[in-house]
Amino acid sequence: MKPMEKEVMMDVVAGTMVLKGTPMMLMGDEYRHTRYGNNNSYGHDTALNNFHWKEASLNILLLLLILP
């Protein structure tokens, strides 16, 4: 991940937390998981739904920003 991408993602998460109302964070947002435009991947038994532990560990700063 490029440094600029990481900075933008941190800004998006910070903005979500300070907006009026309840912040809506879904599983995977904390480590930039994408489903490539598929908003309902429940029925997919493919790599699309795999949890990438390596990606999660690379984005630990983003996770620490979200957790209290």
Secondary structure, 3 states (H helix, E strand, C coil): CCHHHHHHHHHHHHHHHHCCCCCCCCCCHHHCCCCCCCCCCCCCCCHHHCCCHHHHHHCHHHHHHHCC
